[in-house]
Amino acid sequence: MWTRHHKNRNTGRLILPTVCAAFLAYFGYHTYNGEYGINSKHQLEQRRTELTARLEKLHDERIHIERRANLLRDGNLEKDMLDEYARRALSMSKPDEVVIMLDEAFVN
């Protein structure tokens, strides 16, 4: 009768820890760099602050435009304001006028 003797190998003992380490590495990587990971959270927070600042700027600009538009409505029509808009749009002035051009930052 033949008997087979197998040599004890250490590779069987390393398979389960290696598989567990691979799973931990995979999930750890995606916890930090994944679509909903920690890094993405910081990027989304930065984007939100940028867009909030842009929204506030656009809101202020809209209020400014609405105030100027209210001056041109039929009940509030100011002839000086209408004259100013027409001259600026057509780039025209009278021969005896002095025109001083200002940057947009100084006008507001």
C-alpha positions, 0 to 999 in steps of 0.5 A: 500500500502506497501512502502519499506524504504532502509537504506542508506549504505556507502558501495556504496560510497567506491566501486569506490575509492577501485577499483581505488586504486586497479588499481593504486596499480597494475599499480604502482607495475608493473611500478617499478618491472615489466619486463620493469619497473624502477628496471629492467632498472637499472638491465639491465644497470648494466648487460650492463656495465659488458658485455661491460667490458668483451667485452673489455677484450676479445678484448684486449686478441684477439689482443694479440693472433693475434699479437703472431700468426702473428709471426708464419706466413710463411712470418714472421716466427721467429725461436726463437718464434717457438722454444719457442712455441714447447718447452713450448707445449712439456715441453722439454728443452736441458740438458744444458739449465736453464728454468725459469718458469714465471706466465702468468701475468709476460709474458704478 
